[in-house]
Amino acid sequence: MKSRHYTIPVFVPEEACPNQCVFCNQRRIAGAECAPSVEEVISKVDEHLLTIPADGEVEIGFFGGNFTGIPIKEQQAYLESVQSYILSGRVQGIRLSTRPDYITKEILDFLEKYHVTSIELGAQSLDDEVLKLAGRGHSVTEVQEASRMIKQQGFSLGLQMMIGLPGDTAEKSLFTAKEIIRLGADCTRIYPTLVIKNTELEQLYLEGTYQPLPLEDAIQRVAEIVPLFIDAGVKILRIGLHPSEGLLDRTSLVAGPFEVAFGEMVFSEIWKQIFSFLVYPNVRRNLITVTTANGMRNPAIGYKAMNKAMLLESFRKVVFIESPDLKGFEYHVDTV
């Protein structure tokens, strides 16, 4: 049986970002006000390892800022602080997030020396107009070049994307997803744009020049993208922002499609579209058995069992089972 994967997250908020993106207030999103000390990093790793099975596949992730842009001595201190876990075999690698314009051959050589295995780039969009309006400060070309270098040097590549940024459209989001696949990403994260307090986007929203996506539109847009990644073998690490305290109690959130179960709702919508042709108005058959790939049974049943309820309109009994012979959104239906 394949070992379960665990990532121990260490948030380094707003460290070394050369500019402030219109949507970003990392301190509120990450729930932290300052970068952690080396001692805090070690304590956090030790705390997490107590809850992780000995046979688990573990990585330490430095998230939340522009890791390769912080002073080299600080990078070195963070990376050196966790080397003992890697050398002992308790942790298998290090993951970090950074900006595409802070990747060079020298930087990659340095990261490789310290057993960094995965690099995630905040691409956000692969449309230059959207990047400019978002205040990203880098171009599509820089994302492409950084991705090429990362893959060429043997790192696992992650490309994060956002939907609903200023200037974004459904077509541009779909294009970004296809480009992420073309660039050879091993994994991705998909975030809907939220309006967070104390950001430039909040001002644009209050002025009426920016309107976030309604929840249903955001779900539909991501539902169109997810099957592309799954078919291409790009692992989706997350859909939707992590529900930090500031989002859960709405003290940080001004507007936008935030739901704790956003990812679940997206998968539910995909299966709803798949099953829609099985619903027959004014017809009630006895039984439908739906077979899905392993891990897809609950998403097929749907958020709050909505898809099962839909099928019960046309069938007296609905059964969902899983099969290792299927993958992704493949399914088989038997009806009586």
SEDODO-415050 format. One record per atom (N, C-alpha, C): residue in one letter; x, y, z. Coordinates in pm, whole numbers, padded with zeros to 5 digits, always signed. Each point is the difference from the previous one (the first is absolute). Layout:
<sites>
aXYZ ...
</sites>
This chain:
<sites>
m+00085-00120+00000 m-00085+00120+00000 m+00088+00125+00000 k-00037+00098-00081 k+00078+00122-00011 k-00009+00081+00128 s+00116+00053+00047 s+00002+00079+00123 s-00076+00130-00020 r-00067+00045+00104 r-00073+00124-00007 r+00097+00118+00005 h-00031+00105-00073 h+00087+00116-00010 h-00044+00108+00099 y+00097+00061+00065 y-00027+00108+00096 y+00093+00117-00030 t-00055+00121+00009 t+00081+00121-00011 t-00013+00079+00129 i+00112+00030+00062 i+00001+00083+00121 i+00017+00145-00045 p-00104+00084+00013 p+00008+00136-00054 p+00064+00098+00095 v+00093+00079-00052 v+00061+00109+00074 v-00028+00128-00079 f-00075+00092+00058 f-00038+00121-00071 f+00099+00113+00027 v+00048+00059-00109 v+00094+00113+00008 v-00069+00116-00072 p-00091+00072+00067 p-00088+00096-00068 p+00071+00125-00050 e-00029+00033-00125 e+00043+00126-00063 e+00149+00024+00010 e+00078-00104+00010 e+00145+00019+00006 e+00056+00026-00140 a+00065+00111-00017 a+00080+00031-00118 a-00079+00020-00128 c-00132+00012+00007 c-00073+00029-00123 c+00035+00141-00045 p+00039+00019-00125 p+00046+00131-00046 p-00112+00101-00016 n-00122-00048-00007 n-00114+00089-00011 n-00121-00068+00062 q-00108+00075+00014 q-00121-00054+00061 q-00103-00024-00109 c-00033-00127-00023 c-00104-00031-00098 c-00133+00056+00049 v-00088+00032-00092 v-00124+00067+00038 v-00087-00084+00092 f+00014-00133-00011 f-00087-00090+00077 f+00060-00042+00133 c+00125+00036+00027 c+00078-00067+00104 c+00010+00077+00130 n-00033-00069+00108 n+00038+00041+00133 n+00036-00129+00072 q+00121-00048-00022 q+00040-00132+00048 q-00011-00013+00151 r+00020+00110+00072 r-00005-00010+00145 r-00139-00039+00047 r-00102+00052-00066 r-00135-00038+00037 r-00034-00141-00046 i+00041-00034-00122 i-00034-00131-00054 i+00069-00111+00078 a+00128+00017+00030 a+00077-00104+00070 a-00026-00001+00149 g-00062+00107+00052 g-00027+00004+00142 g+00124+00023+00084 a+00102+00060-00057 a+00125+00025+00073 a+00046+00141-00029 e+00067+00063+00096 e+00041+00137-00016 e+00148+00015-00035 c+00080-00101+00023 c+00142+00011-00031 c+00056-00136-00037 a+00117+00002-00062 a+00064-00125-00040 a+00041-00078+00124 p-00010-00133-00005 p+00038-00081+00116 p+00150-00004+00020 s+00041-00019+00123 s+00141-00018+00030 s+00040-00143-00033 v+00129-00025-00006 v+00049-00136-00024 v-00050-00094+00109 e-00001+00049+00124 e-00047-00082+00111 e-00147-00035-00015 e-00078+00094-00049 e-00142-00026-00021 e-00021-00101-00112 v+00083+00005-00103 v-00009-00097-00108 v+00026-00141+00053 i+00107-00015+00078 i+00035-00132+00055 i-00111-00051+00090 s-00054+00088+00084 s-00108-00039+00090 s-00123-00046-00078 k-00032+00072-00108 k-00117-00035-00081 k+00019-00135-00067 v+00118-00024-00054 v+00027-00128-00066 v-00009-00114+00102 d+00062+00019+00117 d-00006-00104+00104 d-00143-00030+00041 e-00080+00105+00014 e-00140-00016+00041 e-00078-00080-00104 h+00020+00031-00126 h-00072-00071-00107 h+00045-00146-00011 l+00129-00022+00013 l+00051-00137-00016 l-00055-00095+00105 l-00039+00053+00116 l-00060-00083+00104 l-00132-00060-00045 t-00066+00063-00096 t-00131-00046-00045 t+00004-00074-00133 i+00119-00011-00060 i+00014-00062-00132 i+00056-00141+00016 p-00063-00101-00063 p+00050-00137+00009 p+00145-00009-00048 a+00073-00092+00057 a+00142-00015-00031 a+00023-00033-00147 d-00098-00066-00063 d+00016-00037-00141 d-00057+00105-00095 g-00042+00115+00054 g-00055+00106-00085 g+00108+00067-00083 e-00037+00044-00118 e+00091+00076-00085 e-00015+00147+00034 v+00106+00062+00052 v-00010+00133+00060 v+00089+00100-00074 e-00054+00120-00018 e+00080+00111-00049 e-00029+00122+00086 i+00095+00090+00006 i-00018+00127+00071 i-00019+00108-00105 g-00106+00079+00015 g-00030+00102-00100 g+00013+00141+00056 f+00080+00082-00067 f+00011+00142+00035 f-00091+00078-00094 f-00113+00049+00053 f-00102+00063-00082 f-00023+00145+00044 g-00076+00070-00083 g-00054+00129+00041 g+00073+00122-00049 g+00117-00015-00058 g+00072+00119-00044 g+00086-00028-00120 n+00112+00067-00005 n+00093-00013-00113 n+00130-00055+00057 f+00004-00131+00024 f+00110-00058+00077 f+00136+00029-00062 t+00012-00013-00131 t+00132+00019-00062 t+00040+00146-00010 g-00086+00091+00046 g+00033+00141+00000 g+00048+00051+00134 i-00016-00078+00107 i+00047+00046+00130 i+00153-00010+00003 p+00065+00074+00087 p+00148-00004+00005 p+00051-00143+00007 i+00109-00025-00070 i+00051-00135-00013 i+00032-00062+00136 k+00044+00080+00095 k+00031-00055+00132 k-00126-00048+00072 e-00112+00069-00024 e-00127-00043+00060 e-00049-00128-00066 q+00010-00005-00134 q-00034-00124-00069 q+00080-00117+00056 q+00131+00023+00011 q+00090-00104+00047 q-00035-00044+00142 a-00034+00096+00086 a-00035-00033+00138 a-00124-00088+00005 y-00103+00037-00079 y-00122-00082-00003 y+00029-00141-00052 l+00072-00006-00111 l+00026-00130-00062 l+00090-00087+00086 e+00102+00060+00061 e+00090-00077+00086 e-00072-00052+00124 s-00101+00074+00046 s-00070-00039+00123 s-00076-00131-00014 v-00029-00040-00125 v-00079-00123-00019 v+00081-00111-00068 q+00129+00022-00019 q+00080-00102-00068 q+00010-00130+00080 s+00001+00010+00132 s+00014-00122+00081 s-00116-00095-00021 y-00120+00054-00025 y-00117-00085-00024 y+00014-00075-00132 i+00060+00066-00099 i+00019-00064-00130 i+00111-00105+00008 l+00109+00035+00065 l+00113-00092+00010 l-00037-00125+00080 s-00093+00014+00094 s-00044-00116+00079 s-00103-00084-00074 g-00054+00055-00109 g-00101-00072-00077 g-00142+00023+00047 r-00018+00079+00107 r-00136+00025+00050 r-00077+00091-00094 v+00071+00090-00069 v-00060+00089-00099 v+00069-00026-00133 q-00079-00008-00107 q+00056-00039-00130 q+00037+00119-00089 g-00048+00119+00030 g+00034+00112-00087 g-00056+00131+00051 i+00033+00108-00071 i-00045+00134+00034 i-00072+00060-00120 r-00113+00060+00026 r-00079+00070-00101 r-00001+00148+00035 l+00007+00084-00100 l-00010+00143+00030 l-00075+00071-00112 s-00055+00116+00036 s-00069+00083-00100 s+00077+00129-00018 t+00003+00047-00124 t+00072+00123-00029 t-00055+00063-00128 r+00060+00109-00040 r-00042+00071-00121 r+00080-00050-00120 p-00061+00000-00117 p+00072-00045-00119 p+00117+00088-00040 d-00003+00128+00041 d+00110+00090-00034 d+00112-00005+00103 y-00006-00095+00093 y+00108-00020+00097 y+00055-00142-00013 i+00013-00045-00124 i+00060-00130-00031 i+00117+00021-00095 t+00117-00045+00041 t+00119+00001-00085 t+00070-00134+00015 k+00098-00026-00086 k+00078-00123+00011 k+00072-00005+00134 e+00054+00113+00045 e+00071+00005+00128 e-00094-00032+00116 i-00121+00054-00005 i-00098-00026+00105 i-00037-00148+00003 l-00021-00058-00116 l-00037-00142-00007 l+00114-00089+00050 d+00122+00035-00032 d+00115-00077+00051 d+00003+00004+00152 f-00025+00117+00056 f-00001+00018+00145 f-00110-00086+00064 l-00121+00004-00056 l-00112-00075+00055 l+00023-00151-00009 e+00059-00043-00109 e+00029-00142-00019 e+00096-00050+00108 k+00096+00084+00036 k+00099-00036+00103 k-00068-00029+00133 y-00113+00066+00026 y-00070-00016+00128 y-00122-00091-00010 h-00002-00087-00099 h-00103-00105-00015 h-00141+00055-00024 v-00008+00119-00062 v-00131+00046-00046 v-00041-00088-00119 t-00119-00052+00004 t-00045-00091-00105 t-00113+00056-00086 s-00078+00092+00056 s-00116+00054-00073 s-00003+00152+00009 i-00022+00064-00112 i-00009+00146-00005 i-00134+00039-00063 e-00077+00077+00075 e-00128+00050-00051 e+00014+00148-00035 l-00044+00034-00119 l+00002+00138-00045 l-00140+00059+00005 g-00011+00121+00053 g-00128+00069-00004 g-00019+00062-00138 a-00040-00084-00094 a-00022+00050-00136 a-00125+00087-00004 q-00106-00046+00062 q-00131+00065+00012 q-00075+00011-00132 s+00066+00047-00104 s-00062+00005-00133 s+00112-00008-00104 l-00034-00050-00116 l+00095+00001-00110 l-00052+00089-00112 d-00057+00112+00044 d-00045+00106-00089 d+00066+00129+00048 d+00076+00066-00084 d+00077+00117+00042 d-00088+00114+00049 e-00116+00019-00062 e-00088+00108+00045 e-00049-00025+00143 v-00037-00124+00031 v-00046-00033+00135 v+00113+00018+00101 l+00121-00043-00036 l+00115+00017+00090 l+00025+00148+00029 k-00011+00083-00103 k+00023+00144+00018 k-00104+00061+00091 l-00127-00033-00023 l-00109+00056+00081 l+00007-00050+00144 a+00055-00119+00019 a+00013-00056+00135 a+00121+00056+00074 g+00086+00075-00071 g+00118+00055+00064 g+00107-00102+00030 r+00005-00106-00080 r+00094-00108+00029 r+00145+00042-00019 g+00028+00088-00093 g+00137+00045-00019 g+00087-00096-00079 h-00060-00100-00063 h+00075-00090-00089 h-00088-00033-00120 s+00061-00057-00100 s-00072-00030-00125 s-00021-00150-00015 v-00078-00035-00101 v-00021-00141-00034 v+00132-00064-00040 t+00082+00074-00074 t+00130-00054-00044 t+00085-00045+00118 e-00003+00077+00109 e+00078-00038+00118 e-00054-00127+00066 v-00131-00019-00003 v-00056-00125+00051 v+00047-00118-00086 q-00005+00019-00129 q+00042-00107-00091 q+00147-00036+00018 e+00087+00100+00011 e+00143-00025+00012 e+00034-00065+00136 a-00063+00050+00106 a+00024-00059+00132 a-00047-00145+00004 s-00112-00027-00061 s-00053-00138-00004 s+00096-00092-00075 r+00052+00049-00112 r+00094-00080-00078 r+00125-00034+00081 m+00053+00099+00070 m+00122-00021+00079 m-00023-00098+00114 i-00113+00015+00067 i-00032-00087+00114 i-00012-00145-00046 k-00071-00022-00109 k-00015-00136-00053 k+00134-00056-00048 q+00076+00083-00066 q+00128-00044-00056 q+00097-00045+00110 q-00009+00062+00117 q+00090-00035+00109 q-00054-00114+00086 g-00116-00053-00034 g-00050-00119+00067 g-00089+00023+00120 f-00041+00124+00025 f-00094+00027+00108 f-00142-00033-00045 s-00086-00031+00097 s-00143-00009-00028 s-00053+00143-00012 l-00079+00026-00103 l-00050+00135-00029 l-00147+00012+00037 g-00029+00103+00079 g-00138+00035+00027 g-00031+00136-00057 l-00115+00015-00063 l-00043+00130-00053 l-00138+00033+00056 q-00005+00102+00082 q-00126+00040+00061 q-00074+00096-00092 m-00133-00009+00000 m-00079+00091-00082 m-00117+00056+00080 m-00046+00118-00043 m-00115+00065+00061 m-00103+00028-00109 i-00126-00011+00036 i-00108+00037-00092 i-00069+00124+00055 g-00053+00080-00090 g-00076+00116+00042 g+00081+00123+00034 l+00128+00002-00040 l+00081+00121+00020 l-00051+00113-00089 p+00036+00125+00027 p-00037+00108-00091 p+00046-00031-00142 g-00090+00014-00095 g+00031-00026-00140 g-00011-00146-00041 d-00023-00089+00095 d-00010-00142-00031 d-00137-00032-00058 t-00004-00104-00081 t-00126-00051-00056 t+00004-00152+00007 a-00113-00062-00028 a-00004-00146-00001 a+00097-00055-00104 e+00009+00068-00114 e+00090-00044-00106 e+00146+00013+00042 k+00034+00108+00069 k+00137+00019+00044 k+00038-00100+00110 s-00093-00031+00088 s+00026-00100+00104 s+00024-00136-00063 l-00081-00034-00099 l+00016-00128-00068 l+00135-00005-00072 f+00038+00110-00063 f+00129+00007-00068 f+00115-00018+00100 t-00011+00065+00117 t+00104-00013+00103 t+00014-00146+00042 a-00111-00069+00021 a+00005-00141+00038 a+00071-00083-00107 k-00033+00024-00125 k+00062-00075-00109 k+00150+00029-00010 e+00038+00125+00027 e+00142+00036-00003 e+00076-00065+00117 i-00063-00008+00115 i+00061-00066+00115 i+00031-00146-00035 i-00091-00064-00069 i+00022-00138-00045 i+00114-00004-00102 r-00003+00092-00094 r+00101+00001-00106 r+00140+00023+00056 l+00010+00079+00105 l+00130+00031+00060 l+00055-00116+00084 g-00077-00106+00013 g+00049-00120+00068 g-00016+00002+00150 a-00095+00076+00052 a-00021+00003+00144 a-00035-00138+00054 d+00057-00033+00114 d-00032-00125+00068 d-00120+00018+00092 c-00021+00123+00046 c-00111+00025+00091 c-00047+00144-00016 t-00116+00028+00055 t-00057+00134-00010 t-00087+00026+00122 r-00031+00126+00021 r-00100+00043+00096 r-00090+00101-00072 i-00129-00006+00025 i-00096+00088-00067 i-00070+00083+00106 y+00014+00131-00010 y-00059+00089+00099 y-00099+00096-00066 p-00120+00012+00054 p-00087+00109-00045 p+00045+00130+00065 t-00008+00108-00073 t+00042+00130+00055 t-00100+00049+00102 l+00051+00033+00119 l-00082+00056+00106 l+00042+00144+00026 v-00091+00081+00046 v+00030+00137+00038 v+00030-00001+00150 i+00127+00026+00033 i+00047-00002+00138 i+00020+00142+00050 k-00026+00022+00127 k+00017+00134+00058 k+00144+00047-00015 n+00013+00131-00011 n+00130+00067-00007 n+00080-00042-00123 t-00070-00016-00112 t+00066-00027-00128 t-00047+00103-00101 e+00076+00011-00108 e-00042+00089-00108 e-00129-00048-00063 l-00019-00131-00002 l-00122-00055-00058 l-00123+00042+00080 e+00016+00016+00130 e-00112+00049+00082 e-00041+00139-00046 q+00098+00085-00027 q-00032+00135-00047 q-00070-00004-00135 l+00049-00085-00091 l-00063-00012-00131 l-00143-00049+00013 y-00021-00093+00093 y-00135-00053+00024 y-00092+00109+00057 l+00049+00075+00097 l-00081+00104+00061 l-00030+00113-00097 e+00093+00021-00095 e-00021+00102-00103 e-00095-00048-00110 g-00024-00129-00003 g-00088-00057-00101 g+00069-00035-00130 t+00134+00002-00002 t+00073-00032-00123 t+00044-00146-00007 y-00023-00075+00107 y+00027-00144-00002 y-00116-00073+00066 q-00043-00108-00065 q-00108-00082+00053 q+00048-00144+00008 p+00004-00060+00119 p+00044-00140+00010 p-00100-00095-00063 l+00046-00118-00033 l-00089-00100-00057 l-00104-00044+00102 p-00127-00013-00040 p-00097-00065+00088 p+00042-00144+00024 l-00042-00056+00112 l+00040-00135+00037 l-00030-00101-00108 e-00120+00004-00055 e-00038-00099-00102 e+00087+00012-00124 d+00032+00122-00039 d+00086+00020-00117 d+00141-00052+00025 a+00050+00022+00122 a+00134-00049+00035 a+00003-00152-00003 i-00103-00063+00053 i-00009-00147+00000 i-00003-00051-00143 q-00081+00061-00085 q-00011-00042-00139 q+00133+00014-00073 r+00069+00110+00024 r+00125+00025-00070 r+00107-00103+00039 v+00010-00029+00130 v+00098-00098+00045 v-00041-00140-00042 a-00130-00027-00004 a-00048-00132-00043 a+00038-00029-00145 e+00017+00104-00079 e+00042-00018-00139 e+00149-00031-00009 i+00076+00048+00098 i+00145-00012-00001 i+00048-00132+00060 v-00061-00043+00109 v+00048-00116+00076 v+00018-00126-00086 p-00097-00037-00084 p+00019-00122-00080 p+00122+00007-00093 l+00036+00119-00046 l+00118+00015-00085 l+00125-00042+00076 f+00012+00048+00124 f+00116-00034+00082 f+00003-00150+00031 i-00113-00055+00036 i-00005-00142+00035 i+00036-00086-00120 d-00055+00032-00115 d+00031-00077-00122 d+00147+00009-00036 a+00063+00115+00030 a+00141+00021-00035 a+00095-00051+00108 g-00054-00050+00111 g+00085-00051+00107 g+00062+00107+00086 v-00057+00121-00002 v+00048+00109+00085 v-00074-00008+00133 k+00073-00024+00107 k-00062-00018+00130 k-00053+00134+00053 i-00125+00001+00040 i-00060+00121+00056 i+00017-00005+00151 l+00089+00086+00052 l+00030+00000+00143 l-00109+00067+00081 r-00063+00100-00057 r-00105+00070+00073 r-00089+00077-00096 i-00128+00006+00035 i-00096+00085-00069 i-00062+00091+00105 g+00024+00130-00010 g-00051+00094+00099 g+00101+00028+00109 l-00009+00119+00058 l+00092+00039+00105 l-00020-00082+00126 h+00109-00022+00073 h-00009-00068+00128 h-00086+00085+00094 p-00094-00061+00071 p-00093+00078+00085 p+00065+00050+00128 s+00080+00106-00009 s+00062+00059+00118 s-00106+00071+00083 e+00038+00035+00122 e-00095+00060+00093 e-00062+00127-00057 g+00080+00082-00066 g-00050+00126-00052 g-00104-00017-00109 l+00005-00112-00072 l-00100-00027-00102 l-00124-00064+00062 l+00022-00091+00094 l-00113-00071+00062 l-00093+00095+00074 d+00057+00097+00073 d-00086+00092+00075 d-00030+00128-00078 r+00045+00003-00126 r-00031+00111-00092 r+00063+00131+00043 t+00096+00000+00093 t+00063+00126+00040 t+00098+00050-00105 s+00052-00091-00083 s+00093+00039-00107 s-00069+00008-00136 l-00110-00070-00015 l-00065-00013-00130 l-00100+00113-00025 v+00019+00070-00110 v-00092+00106-00039 v-00106-00054-00095 a+00044-00076-00101 a-00093-00054-00100 a+00071-00110-00077 g-00079-00078-00074 g+00059-00104-00084 g-00049-00139+00034 p+00028-00096-00089 p-00055-00135+00013 p+00076-00089+00097 f-00008+00032+00130 f+00066-00085+00099 f-00100-00098+00060 e+00035-00126-00004 e-00073-00107+00069 e+00103-00100+00049 v-00014-00046+00123 v+00092-00100+00053 v+00001-00124-00089 a-00118-00037-00051 a-00014-00121-00082 a+00007+00031-00149 f+00073+00106-00038 f+00002+00041-00140 f+00045-00114-00092 g+00108-00067+00035 g+00049-00110-00083 g-00101-00111-00014 e-00065-00035+00112 e-00104-00103-00003 e-00115+00041-00091 m-00035+00127+00003 m-00109+00050-00083 m+00036-00005-00148 v+00127+00023-00031 v+00046-00007-00139 v-00013-00142-00054 f+00051-00098+00075 f-00009-00139-00045 f-00146-00045-00009 s-00081+00046+00092 s-00143-00032-00004 s-00064+00053-00128 e+00038+00120-00040 e-00054+00060-00123 e+00043-00078-00123 i+00124-00045-00003 i+00048-00079-00114 i-00083-00127-00015 w-00020-00070+00111 w-00080-00123-00006 w-00147+00029-00031 k-00050+00112+00047 k-00139+00039-00033 k-00017+00013-00151 q+00098+00063-00065 q-00007+00014-00145 q+00007-00135-00070 i+00083-00090+00054 i+00013-00134-00058 i-00131-00077+00010 f-00066+00011+00116 f-00120-00079+00026 f-00128+00062-00056 s+00008+00124-00047 s-00124+00071-00036 s-00082-00073-00106 f+00067-00070-00092 f-00075-00068-00106 f-00070-00126+00050 l+00027-00042+00124 l-00063-00120+00055 l-00133+00029+00067 v-00031+00128+00014 v-00126+00040+00064 v-00108+00012-00106 y-00104-00082+00017 y-00109-00003-00098 y-00126+00058+00064 p-00051+00112-00052 p-00123+00059+00056 p-00117-00098-00010 n-00074-00012+00109 n-00122-00082+00005 n+00026-00149-00022 v+00126-00045+00020 v+00033-00142-00012 v+00067-00044+00129 r-00042-00114+00056 r+00059-00050+00125 r+00037-00146-00019 r+00128-00028-00009 r+00046-00138-00013 r+00041-00052+00137 n+00029-00132+00009 n+00022-00062+00130 n+00136+00033+00061 l+00108-00023-00076 l+00133+00006+00061 l+00103+00052-00099 i+00090+00083+00050 i+00119+00038-00076 i+00122-00023+00089 t+00099-00069-00055 t+00127-00022+00069 t+00108+00075-00076 v+00065+00093+00068 v+00103+00082-00060 v+00136-00045+00054 t+00088-00041-00090 t+00135-00041+00038 t+00098+00109-00040 t+00080+00045+00096 t+00099+00105-00027 t+00140-00051+00034 a+00100+00080-00031 a+00137-00032+00039 a+00014+00009+00151 n+00102-00064+00053 n+00028+00009+00143 n+00018+00146+00040 g-00064+00038+00109 g+00009+00137+00049 g-00102+00094-00058 m-00079-00046-00097 m-00098+00087-00065 m-00145-00027+00044 r-00019-00097+00088 r-00136-00032+00041 r-00068+00118+00068 n+00064+00057+00101 n-00062+00113+00070 n-00018+00123-00088 p+00100+00038-00081 p-00024+00112-00092 p-00117-00027-00095 a-00016-00127-00044 a-00110-00032-00090 a-00135+00012+00070 i-00004-00044+00125 i-00124+00015+00078 i-00037+00147+00011 g+00104+00084+00013 g-00022+00143-00006 g+00002+00071+00133 y+00023+00128-00006 y-00002+00087+00118 y-00139-00006+00062 k-00005-00037+00127 k-00127-00021+00071 k-00089-00098-00075 a+00065-00099-00067 a-00070-00107-00073 a-00092+00053-00109 m+00037+00114-00058 m-00088+00063-00099 m-00016-00084-00126 n+00106-00068-00044 n-00010-00079-00124 n-00082-00127+00022 k+00015-00059+00116 k-00083-00117+00032 k-00147+00040+00003 a-00028+00115+00059 a-00138+00050+00005 a-00054+00024-00140 m+00085+00052-00089 m-00043+00023-00138 m-00036-00131-00069 l+00083-00103+00019 l-00028-00129-00063 l-00122-00068+00060 l-00028+00027+00127 l-00118-00060+00064 l-00130+00054-00059 e+00009+00106-00079 e-00119+00049-00069 e-00044-00097-00109 s+00097-00081-00050 s-00032-00092-00110 s+00019-00147+00037 f+00058-00026+00120 f+00024-00138+00042 f-00044-00017+00145 r-00062-00114+00029 r-00045-00027+00137 r+00117-00025+00094 k+00110-00055-00055 k+00117-00027+00081 k+00125+00036-00078 v+00095+00066+00067 v+00126+00043-00063 v+00116-00056+00083 v+00090-00073-00065 v+00114-00061+00068 v+00129+00048-00066 f+00097+00038+00081 f+00131+00043-00050 f+00106-00098+00050 i+00084-00048-00091 i+00111-00087+00038 i+00126+00047-00073 e+00116-00050+00045 e+00127+00038-00060 e+00069-00120-00063 s+00083+00026-00100 s+00076-00106-00065 s+00141+00048-00030 p+00101-00081+00030 p+00137+00038-00033 p+00028-00003-00149 d-00092-00054-00078 d+00018-00008-00145 d-00030+00131-00070 l-00062+00095+00072 l-00034+00129-00058 l+00095+00106+00054 k+00011+00110-00071 k+00085+00110+00044 k-00065+00133-00033 g+00040+00105+00073 g-00053+00133-00026 g-00152+00004+00008 f-00061+00056-00104 f-00145+00012-00004 f-00065-00112-00082 e+00073-00108-00023 e-00061-00116-00064 e-00105-00059+00093 y-00106-00055-00060 y-00106-00059+00081 y-00075-00104-00082 h-00077-00081+00069 h-00083-00101-00066 h-00136+00001+00068 v-00105-00016-00080 v-00136+00005+00053 v-00075-00127-00038 d-00067-00060+00098 d-00093-00112-00024 d-00136+00042+00051 t-00101-00021-00079 t-00135+00036+00040 t-00093-00120-00011 v-00101+00001+00085 v-00103-00106-00001 v-00137+00066-00003 
</sites>
